[in-house]
Amino acid sequence: FVRQARAVATDVERIASLEGAPAAVTAYLRRHNLPQRLVLAPEPMLDRCGWDSQPLLRVRRGTAVDADAVGVTLAIAGIAETGTLVLASAPERPTLLAYLPETSVVLLAADWIESSYEEAWESVRAMPGGVPRSVNFVTGPSRTADVAQKLVLGAHGPRRLLALVVEYLEA
């Protein structure tokens, strides 16, 4: 998964547990000279990260609006063969968080990485409550080469994509 994701311009960092996410996000924002502000999916699992451990980081929970530069959400699966993140809409995982901000941060449990699209779809179909209203497959940041055959990142969505692979996720 990591090798394939990096091949499509996704930044990937491995963290030991959810508690490592705030420091990893803060360091990433600093490296890219981005404001220490983000909008966080109201996903209960993300609340366990301890975002207040980073006193300079300003966190708002909810869905993204035009002014948000960084959105953080949770993937329900990853696909190793292509480095793809699988995002499922739900009230606790607003779809706009992965598409509207210029920087998208997605947490993914290492145990949720499947080898193929077929296996990922099996996981989606097995979700409590059935298949969500919307399932999105995200392979790298937004890009196009339509104009003068020049690759442009962020054309129709995020310019940067950070996948945080969580090695150990408590149930």
C-alpha positions as CSV (number, residue, x, y, z in Angstrom):
1,F,0.0,0.0,0.0
2,V,2.7,2.5,1.0
3,R,4.8,2.0,-2.1
4,Q,1.8,2.3,-4.4
5,A,0.4,5.3,-2.6
6,R,3.7,7.2,-2.8
7,A,3.9,6.4,-6.5
8,V,0.8,8.4,-7.1
9,A,2.0,11.4,-5.0
10,T,0.3,10.6,-1.8
11,D,2.4,11.4,1.3
12,V,2.3,8.4,3.6
13,E,3.4,8.3,7.2
14,R,3.1,5.3,9.6
15,I,2.1,6.1,13.2
16,A,2.0,3.6,16.0
17,S,-1.4,4.6,17.3
18,L,-4.2,7.2,17.0
19,E,-2.4,9.3,19.6
20,G,0.4,9.9,17.1
21,A,-1.9,11.6,14.6
22,P,-1.9,15.2,16.1
23,A,1.9,15.4,16.1
24,A,2.2,13.9,12.6
25,V,-0.4,16.4,11.2
26,T,1.3,19.3,13.0
27,A,4.7,18.4,11.6
28,Y,3.3,17.9,8.1
29,L,1.6,21.3,8.2
30,R,4.9,22.9,9.3
31,R,6.8,21.2,6.5
32,H,4.4,22.6,3.9
33,N,4.3,26.0,5.6
34,L,0.5,25.6,6.2
35,P,-1.5,27.2,9.0
36,Q,-2.0,25.1,12.1
37,R,-5.8,24.9,11.5
38,L,-7.9,22.0,10.4
39,V,-11.5,20.8,10.2
40,L,-11.9,17.4,11.7
41,A,-14.6,14.8,10.9
42,P,-16.9,14.3,13.8
43,E,-15.9,10.7,13.8
44,P,-15.7,9.3,17.4
45,M,-12.6,7.3,16.5
46,L,-10.8,10.6,15.6
47,D,-11.8,12.1,19.0
48,R,-9.5,9.5,20.6
49,C,-6.4,11.0,19.0
50,G,-6.0,13.7,21.7
51,W,-5.8,16.7,19.3
52,D,-5.4,19.0,22.3
53,S,-1.8,17.6,22.7
54,Q,-0.8,20.1,20.1
55,P,-1.5,23.5,21.8
56,L,-0.9,25.6,18.6
57,L,-3.2,23.4,16.5
58,R,-6.7,24.9,16.0
59,V,-9.3,22.2,15.4
60,R,-12.9,22.6,14.3
61,R,-15.2,19.6,14.0
62,G,-17.8,19.4,11.2
63,T,-17.8,19.5,7.4
64,A,-15.5,21.6,5.2
65,V,-16.3,25.1,4.0
66,D,-14.4,27.2,1.4
67,A,-12.1,28.8,3.9
68,D,-10.8,25.4,5.3
69,A,-7.3,24.6,4.1
70,V,-7.0,21.2,5.8
71,G,-9.5,18.5,6.3
72,V,-9.1,15.3,8.4
73,T,-11.2,12.2,8.0
74,L,-11.1,8.4,8.3
75,A,-10.9,5.8,5.5
76,I,-12.9,2.6,5.9
77,A,-10.3,0.7,3.8
78,G,-7.2,0.9,1.7
79,I,-6.3,-1.0,-1.4
80,A,-2.7,-2.2,-1.6
81,E,-2.6,-2.9,-5.4
82,T,-3.1,0.8,-6.2
83,G,-2.5,2.8,-3.0
84,T,-6.1,3.8,-2.9
85,L,-8.1,5.1,0.1
86,V,-11.7,4.0,0.4
87,L,-13.9,6.7,1.9
88,A,-17.6,6.2,2.9
89,S,-20.0,9.0,3.6
90,A,-21.7,9.2,6.9
91,P,-22.8,11.9,9.3
92,E,-19.5,11.3,11.2
93,R,-17.5,11.3,7.9
94,P,-18.7,14.3,5.7
95,T,-17.6,13.7,2.1
96,L,-16.5,17.3,1.6
97,L,-13.6,16.9,4.1
98,A,-11.7,14.9,1.5
99,Y,-12.4,17.1,-1.5
100,L,-12.8,20.8,-0.6
101,P,-9.7,21.7,1.4
102,E,-6.4,22.0,-0.5
103,T,-4.8,19.5,1.9
104,S,-6.6,16.2,2.8
105,V,-5.4,14.1,5.7
106,V,-6.9,10.6,5.9
107,L,-6.3,8.1,8.7
108,L,-6.3,4.4,7.8
109,A,-5.9,1.5,10.1
110,A,-3.2,-0.9,8.8
111,D,-5.5,-3.8,9.5
112,W,-8.1,-2.3,7.1
113,I,-5.8,-2.5,4.1
114,E,-7.1,-5.0,1.6
115,S,-5.1,-6.4,-1.3
116,S,-7.6,-5.7,-4.1
117,Y,-10.7,-3.7,-5.0
118,E,-12.8,-6.8,-4.8
119,E,-11.8,-7.4,-1.2
120,A,-12.4,-3.7,-0.4
121,W,-15.9,-3.9,-1.8
122,E,-16.5,-7.0,0.4
123,S,-15.6,-4.8,3.4
124,V,-17.9,-2.0,2.3
125,R,-20.8,-4.4,1.8
126,A,-20.2,-5.8,5.3
127,M,-20.4,-2.4,7.0
128,P,-23.0,-2.1,9.8
129,G,-26.1,-0.6,8.2
130,G,-25.1,-1.8,4.7
131,V,-23.5,0.1,1.8
132,P,-23.2,3.8,2.5
133,R,-24.9,6.4,0.4
134,S,-21.6,7.3,-1.2
135,V,-18.3,5.3,-1.5
136,N,-15.3,7.1,-2.9
137,F,-12.0,5.7,-4.1
138,V,-9.2,8.2,-3.8
139,T,-5.9,7.4,-5.5
140,G,-3.5,10.3,-4.9
141,P,-4.2,14.1,-4.9
142,S,-6.4,15.6,-7.6
143,R,-4.5,16.0,-10.9
144,T,-5.0,16.8,-14.5
145,A,-2.8,17.2,-17.6
146,D,-5.5,18.6,-19.8
147,V,-3.9,22.0,-20.4
148,A,-0.8,21.8,-22.6
149,Q,-0.1,18.3,-21.4
150,K,1.3,19.8,-18.1
151,L,0.6,17.9,-14.9
152,V,-1.3,20.2,-12.4
153,L,-2.0,19.0,-8.9
154,G,-5.1,20.2,-7.1
155,A,-7.1,20.9,-10.2
156,H,-10.4,19.4,-9.0
157,G,-9.7,18.7,-5.4
158,P,-6.9,18.5,-2.9
159,R,-3.4,19.5,-3.9
160,R,-1.9,17.5,-1.1
161,L,-2.9,14.1,0.3
162,L,-1.5,12.7,3.5
163,A,-2.4,9.1,4.5
164,L,-1.6,8.3,8.1
165,V,-1.4,4.5,8.4
166,V,-2.2,3.6,12.0
167,E,-0.3,0.4,13.0
168,Y,-2.3,-0.3,16.1
169,L,-5.9,0.6,16.5
170,E,-7.8,-0.3,19.6
171,A,-11.3,-1.5,19.1
